[in-house]
Amino acid sequence: MNDNQVTAPPVYDNSGFRHDEERPPPYAPAQRLYPSIPHTTPQYVPSNPYAINTHQTTTPEVPQIQRKATRCHWKYILSTSLCFLLVIGIVSLLLWYFLYYQCVVGKPCGGKCLSLSQWCDGVKDCSDGQDENQCFRFRGSSFLLESYSPSSQSWLPVCADDWDDNHGRAVCQQMGYDRRDYLSFTRTSVDSSASQGYLRLNPNSDHSSRMQTQLHHSHSCSSRAVALHCVGCGLSSMAPSSRIVGGTDAVNGAWPWQVSLQIRGQHICGGSIISSEWILSAAHCFQSYDRPSLWRVQYGDVSLSKMSYSSSPKSVDKIINHEKYNPDTNDNDIALLKLSSPLTFSSTVKPVCLPNVGVDLSPERAAWITGWGALRSSGGSPDKLNQAEVTIYHRETCNHRSVLDGAVTNTMICAGKLSGGVDTCQGDSGGPLVVKQGGVWWLAGDTSWGIGCAWRNRPGVYGNVSYFINWVLEQMQDN
């Protein structure tokens, strides 16, 4: 985190990943919608308004391949009827492409289009089982459990009639959480989301098969709906005081999900605990150092030196970068680390909440950033975790020509202070941008990229975690 610097050129947030000392222009010319970032330097690309500084340069235009026009020539087509059939064939192919392959109605599934009525019906229609893996979600800060109903083709609350913790554990495990992390279920009231009815447990339901097959549509529910907590997330034992660039030292327990990702004892990037086995970070951190055996995860204290002496770091079993991460545009800058062994939660080691549907992470609201990154551009890094309050901005504001000039895509969000003075910086990459609502903290972004540190009109850019929720849960389910 850094203070405002107006004379130094833009730098990467993570100097540990810089491969050379080139200083390209801070952003691309206006005619380019998304400025490119040099391949030789690490970059931060989230899908929400939270960023870390990076350089951006233009890339040569790719020459367009010119295709010859197809026409009905007598040398190739012997009759007008054959030419007519050719035209009909092309039209049919285009219709198939747009209506079937592109899945205008329904959802794409393994190269085919699956109707909405086949989604979550208990029959595995997709080769990867995708149609039966994304059948539950949470709504709002109450963690209202909803399931997809193929009959009504909508998301409905789950009725709490006959529900118990065994059903709750089964749903959490199906969503990708470890059964050991399970916290509890409670009964909660619902509002207009129950206007189309509920999904209720079948008589004599069991916990061995997919839980969506144990539910049926009902217009009534004698008790209230299920609120499910798969992991005790987003709880801080200390209130934040206020520096990252322009921030203050954090105290133990204020941000218990913050971890330090290290190579040979050196802090490289940040990350956030989302379950006992999973850390969420930024994909650009692992482009040059992609072997899990290189990395160690330190946690449980705000002091890097204390952690290195008092705790045993966790080794990493898997690194999963988003398959569409683009180092040129910083699109899809998100990664997951699976630990070799689970964390033990405590007052200083807790997960942050992944954003639920309906949680207000809207722009023009306060958020907090944390990290062990530099306190100024190209400056030294602190031993103690720093924290700072920032503002999330509308994407239109971020993309204004005088701000980030169109570089913030829907996989990103930007946040900071347009007046300068508060920002993430080198070494903060992958760390959390969090928002508090309903008494808990939600992970809105992972630190991705930026221009300089804490410069005026240069807010940081972060991966948009809300955009990636399905991807995150899919990886947890598959691994």
Secondary structure, 3 states (H helix, E strand, C coil): CCCCCCCCCCCCCCHHHCCCCCCCCCCCCCCCCCCECCCCCCCCCCCEECCCCCCCECCCCCCCCCCCCCCCCCCCCCCHHHHHHHHHHHHHHHHHHHHHHCCCCCEEECCEEECHHHCCCCCCCCCCCHHHHCCEEEECCCCEEEEEECCCCEEEEEECCCCCHHHHHHHHHHHCCCHHHCCEEEEECCCHHHCCCEEEECCCCCCCCCHHHHEEEECCCCCCEEEEECCCCCCCCCCCCCCCECCEECCCCCCCCEEEEEECCEEEEEEEECCCCEEEECHHHHCCCCCHHHEEEECCCCEHHHHHHHCCCEEEEEEEECCCCECCCCECCCEEEEECCCCCCECCECCCECCCECCCCCCCCEEEEEECCCCCCCCCCCCECEEEEEEEECHHHHCCCCCCCCCCCCCEEEEECCCCCCECCCCCCCCEEEEEECCEEEEEEEEEECCCCCCCCCCEEEEEHHHHHHHHHHHHHHC
